[in-house]
Amino acid sequence: MRFRVSLEGETIEKIDANCGYIHRGIEKMCENLTYPQTLALTDRLDYLDAHQNCHALCMCIEKAMGVEVSERV
């Protein structure tokens, strides 16, 4: 996240928040990696929800491979 801030002394007058500056072409990098290698990159997509990105990727891989994971897992 990037914040562009206008200050008046030590008082914040205006702040513009811009999301998305972490993106580094991760989708392109994943094209040449194996599935286990891509899991390390999902943590860097969004530092606040890293575990959710990893979980979503695992679910996509399981669905593409036709793997059924038991409820216990």
Backbone bond lengths (Angstrom), bond angles and torsions (degrees), N, CA, C in turn:
res aa  C-N    CA-C-N  psi(-1)  N-CA   C-N-CA  omega(-1)  CA-C   N-CA-C  phi
1 M - - - 1.436 - - 1.528 108.17 -
2 R 1.294 115.70 138.11 1.460 121.57 179.63 1.519 108.60 -118.68
3 F 1.314 116.23 132.61 1.458 121.62 178.34 1.523 109.20 -113.83
4 R 1.322 116.23 126.05 1.462 121.46 172.31 1.520 105.83 -105.18
5 V 1.327 115.79 117.98 1.457 121.26 -168.73 1.523 110.90 -119.44
6 S 1.312 116.16 135.83 1.469 122.35 171.44 1.525 107.23 -104.91
7 L 1.333 115.76 124.66 1.454 120.91 -176.98 1.515 111.26 -113.98
8 E 1.315 114.20 149.46 1.463 122.77 170.60 1.518 104.40 -125.20
9 G 1.331 116.17 93.34 1.454 120.00 -171.49 1.516 108.76 70.49
10 E 1.329 116.73 -119.54 1.457 121.33 176.96 1.525 112.22 -104.38
11 T 1.315 117.07 8.21 1.459 122.00 -179.05 1.527 109.83 -99.43
12 I 1.329 116.14 132.15 1.461 121.27 177.30 1.525 108.31 -78.97
13 E 1.312 116.11 118.32 1.466 121.58 178.45 1.526 111.52 -88.84
14 K 1.330 116.45 -39.58 1.470 121.09 -176.83 1.516 107.82 -152.41
15 I 1.330 115.88 144.34 1.459 120.44 176.78 1.528 109.15 -138.08
16 D 1.311 116.10 131.25 1.466 122.71 175.02 1.522 107.21 -113.10
17 A 1.331 116.70 117.16 1.460 121.75 178.94 1.523 109.24 -97.65
18 N 1.323 116.39 126.52 1.466 122.48 178.58 1.515 109.29 -118.47
19 C 1.322 115.92 119.41 1.462 120.72 178.92 1.526 109.83 -92.35
20 G 1.323 116.14 157.29 1.449 119.91 170.69 1.501 116.38 100.00
21 Y 1.308 119.79 12.00 1.450 120.62 -179.15 1.526 113.16 -84.44
22 I 1.330 118.53 3.14 1.460 121.66 178.19 1.531 110.50 -86.35
23 H 1.307 117.76 -19.88 1.462 122.11 -175.25 1.522 110.63 -57.98
24 R 1.328 116.20 127.70 1.462 120.90 -178.44 1.524 111.60 -129.97
25 G 1.289 117.42 29.50 1.462 118.88 -179.08 1.515 112.04 74.05
26 I 1.326 116.40 34.56 1.463 120.57 -176.11 1.524 110.97 -62.58
27 E 1.328 117.40 -35.81 1.466 119.71 179.47 1.528 110.51 -60.55
28 K 1.313 117.00 -42.58 1.467 121.31 179.73 1.521 110.82 -67.42
29 M 1.321 117.04 -39.05 1.459 120.71 179.40 1.524 111.25 -64.51
30 C 1.334 117.03 -34.78 1.463 121.04 -177.10 1.528 112.94 -71.38
31 E 1.316 117.80 -16.46 1.463 120.13 -178.65 1.522 112.16 -62.05
32 N 1.316 118.68 -28.38 1.459 121.85 -176.85 1.524 113.24 -108.31
33 L 1.327 117.68 13.96 1.461 121.48 -178.28 1.523 110.81 -112.89
34 T 1.323 115.57 159.81 1.461 120.44 174.32 1.529 108.26 -80.96
35 Y 1.334 116.07 167.92 1.458 119.41 -179.13 1.531 112.38 -59.23
36 P 1.342 119.74 -46.27 1.473 118.16 178.81 1.536 113.14 -61.81
37 Q 1.316 117.39 -31.79 1.467 119.99 179.43 1.530 111.68 -71.79
38 T 1.324 117.72 -30.65 1.461 120.01 -179.75 1.526 112.30 -71.78
39 L 1.335 117.32 -23.64 1.462 120.36 179.69 1.527 111.61 -61.42
40 A 1.322 117.44 -33.92 1.467 120.36 179.06 1.523 111.26 -67.08
41 L 1.316 117.86 -27.72 1.462 121.14 -178.83 1.527 112.76 -82.11
42 T 1.320 117.12 -24.86 1.468 118.95 -178.44 1.527 111.82 -65.80
43 D 1.319 117.22 -26.70 1.467 119.97 178.18 1.519 111.70 -66.18
44 R 1.305 117.96 -20.88 1.460 122.23 -176.04 1.527 113.33 -95.55
45 L 1.318 117.08 -2.61 1.458 120.13 179.73 1.524 111.56 -68.43
46 D 1.318 115.26 -43.65 1.464 121.03 -176.96 1.518 106.97 -153.12
47 Y 1.313 116.58 110.17 1.455 119.95 -174.47 1.518 113.45 -65.06
48 L 1.310 118.52 -21.94 1.463 120.50 -179.21 1.524 112.19 -80.70
49 D 1.316 117.31 -30.41 1.470 121.87 -177.16 1.518 111.85 -124.87
50 A 1.313 117.44 42.63 1.463 120.98 -176.36 1.523 111.77 -61.15
51 H 1.332 117.58 -41.64 1.459 120.63 -178.34 1.530 111.75 -66.32
52 Q 1.322 117.50 -32.52 1.466 120.03 179.04 1.532 111.17 -70.97
53 N 1.329 117.19 -37.13 1.463 119.66 177.44 1.520 110.98 -65.48
54 C 1.329 116.45 -40.71 1.461 120.95 178.28 1.533 110.12 -64.31
55 H 1.315 116.76 -42.97 1.465 121.15 179.29 1.533 111.05 -63.29
56 A 1.329 117.02 -42.26 1.466 120.71 179.65 1.530 111.02 -63.91
57 L 1.331 117.08 -41.43 1.465 119.80 178.48 1.521 110.95 -64.32
58 C 1.324 117.05 -42.62 1.462 120.34 178.44 1.522 111.31 -61.43
59 M 1.331 116.97 -40.38 1.465 120.09 178.47 1.528 111.20 -65.33
60 C 1.331 117.24 -39.03 1.470 120.50 178.39 1.518 111.38 -65.12
61 I 1.318 116.76 -41.74 1.466 121.14 179.21 1.525 109.97 -64.94
62 E 1.326 117.12 -44.03 1.462 120.67 178.88 1.521 111.19 -61.33
63 K 1.317 116.69 -42.11 1.471 120.08 -179.71 1.519 110.66 -67.37
64 A 1.332 117.96 -41.24 1.469 120.90 -179.81 1.524 111.97 -66.18
65 M 1.340 116.93 -33.68 1.455 121.47 -179.29 1.529 112.72 -86.91
66 G 1.337 116.39 -9.17 1.455 120.15 -179.21 1.520 113.18 74.62
67 V 1.323 116.86 25.60 1.462 121.86 179.97 1.518 109.72 -86.88
68 E 1.326 116.15 130.71 1.460 119.46 175.92 1.523 108.49 -106.22
69 V 1.311 114.84 118.75 1.462 120.98 -178.77 1.520 108.09 -93.76
70 S 1.335 116.71 135.06 1.467 119.80 -178.22 1.524 110.47 -69.39
71 E 1.323 116.72 157.95 1.461 122.45 -179.65 1.526 111.46 -61.30
72 R 1.319 116.44 -31.61 1.445 120.95 -178.55 1.527 111.88 -62.76
73 V 1.313 116.31 -33.58 1.460 120.13 179.62 1.506 109.41 -71.53
